[in-house]
Every structure is written in C-alpha cells, then in structure tokens.
C-alpha cells in the first residue's frame, strides 16, 4: 500500500541541511546535546521521545524511537505504558479546554 511516509526517507533527514548548513548544524548539535547523557539516562530519554512522537503523530519519530527504545533495553510493556502516558496527557489537555467552552457558553447564555 502506498503511503505518504516512506521509512527509507528517515535516513535522508540530514539532507535537510544541504541548502542551509549553518542552521542544520545548529539543530543537529542541539539535538545531539539533548540526547547525550545527563540527569536522565538515554533509555529514559528514548521513552520520552517515543511518547512525544505518538503525541505529535510523527511516523518517522515513532519508527526511530521504537528502535532506540529497544536498543537501549526497553521492552514492549514499558514502551506501551509510555504511549499511554502521552495519550492521557493529550486527552486531558483536550478535556481541560472544555472549561473555556463552558465559560463562553455560560457568558453567551446570559
């Protein structure tokens, strides 16, 4: 089945800097620094990235961080739980905006 996203395109990500290498370098330097060791382990950072990837619905990121999580020792249960955490936050964010709707509806109903 043909799809807009092609897994092989993920390998072309760095090509985005061909026309503006100085900006790409800044991004990739930052990206590398973010995923370097720090207060969080690489495994923890990969789980966070996997959850965020699902929230922003980026298939390239989902592919990349599924692989990264597995390579860093996460299992399917941990990865699935991380996705559920992201889903809960995303769903809660939608619901809490219902307060705004309710405020407007109450104001307009007066």
C-alpha positions as CSV (number, residue, x, y, z in Angstrom):
1,X,0.0,0.0,0.0
2,X,1.4,3.4,-1.0
3,X,1.7,5.9,1.8
4,X,2.9,9.5,2.1
5,X,5.6,8.4,4.6
6,X,8.4,6.2,3.4
7,X,10.6,4.6,6.1
8,X,13.6,5.0,3.9
9,X,13.2,8.8,4.0
10,X,14.2,8.8,7.6
11,X,17.8,8.1,6.5
12,X,17.6,11.3,4.4
13,X,16.9,13.5,7.4
14,X,20.4,15.1,7.5
15,X,19.9,16.1,3.8
16,X,17.6,18.8,5.1
17,X,20.7,20.9,5.7
18,X,22.1,20.9,2.2
19,X,20.8,24.4,1.4
20,X,21.3,25.9,4.8
21,X,24.1,24.0,6.5
22,X,24.6,26.5,9.3
23,X,21.0,26.2,10.6
24,X,21.1,22.4,10.2
25,X,24.3,22.2,12.2
26,X,22.8,24.2,15.0
27,X,19.8,22.0,15.1
28,X,21.7,18.7,15.0
29,X,24.2,20.0,17.6
30,X,21.3,20.8,19.9
31,X,19.6,17.5,19.1
32,X,22.8,15.6,19.9
33,X,23.3,17.5,23.2
34,X,19.7,16.9,24.3
35,X,20.1,13.1,23.9
36,X,23.6,13.0,25.5
37,X,23.8,11.6,29.0
38,X,22.6,13.9,31.7
39,X,20.2,13.6,34.6
40,X,18.1,11.3,32.5
41,X,19.5,8.1,31.0
42,X,19.5,7.5,27.3
43,X,16.8,4.9,27.8
44,X,14.6,7.3,29.7
45,X,15.1,10.0,27.0
46,X,14.2,7.5,24.3
47,X,11.0,6.6,26.2
48,X,10.0,10.2,26.5
49,X,10.8,10.8,22.8
50,X,8.6,7.8,21.9
51,X,5.7,9.2,23.9
52,X,6.1,12.6,22.3
53,X,6.4,11.0,18.9
54,X,2.9,9.5,19.4
55,X,1.5,12.8,20.7
56,X,2.7,14.7,17.6
57,X,1.9,11.7,15.4
58,X,5.2,11.6,13.6
59,X,5.7,8.2,11.9
60,X,9.4,8.8,11.3
61,X,9.9,9.6,15.0
62,X,7.8,6.6,16.1
63,X,10.0,4.3,13.9
64,X,13.2,5.9,15.2
65,X,12.4,5.9,18.9
66,X,10.8,2.5,18.8
67,X,14.1,1.2,17.6
68,X,16.1,3.4,20.0
69,X,14.0,2.2,23.0
70,X,14.6,-1.4,22.0
71,X,18.3,-0.8,21.5
72,X,18.5,0.9,24.9
73,X,16.9,-2.0,26.7
74,X,13.2,-1.0,27.0
75,X,10.6,-3.7,26.5
76,X,7.2,-3.5,24.7
77,X,5.3,-3.2,28.1
78,X,7.4,-0.1,29.1
79,X,7.0,1.4,25.6
80,X,3.3,0.9,25.6
81,X,2.9,2.4,29.0
82,X,4.9,5.5,27.8
83,X,2.4,5.8,24.9
84,X,-0.5,5.6,27.4
85,X,1.1,8.4,29.5
86,X,1.2,10.6,26.4
87,X,-2.3,9.7,25.5
88,X,-3.6,10.6,29.0
89,X,-1.9,14.0,28.9
90,X,-3.1,14.7,25.3
91,X,-6.6,13.6,26.3
92,X,-6.6,15.6,29.5
93,X,-5.4,18.7,27.6
94,X,-8.3,18.4,25.3
95,X,-10.8,18.0,28.2
96,X,-9.4,20.8,30.3
97,X,-10.0,23.2,27.3
98,X,-13.7,22.3,27.8
99,X,-13.6,24.8,30.7
100,X,-13.0,27.5,28.1
101,X,-16.0,26.2,26.1
102,X,-18.1,26.2,29.3
103,X,-17.1,29.7,30.2
104,X,-18.0,31.0,26.7
105,X,-21.3,29.1,26.7
106,X,-22.2,30.5,30.1
107,X,-21.3,34.0,29.0
108,X,-23.3,33.8,25.8
109,X,-26.3,32.2,27.5
110,X,-26.7,35.1,30.0
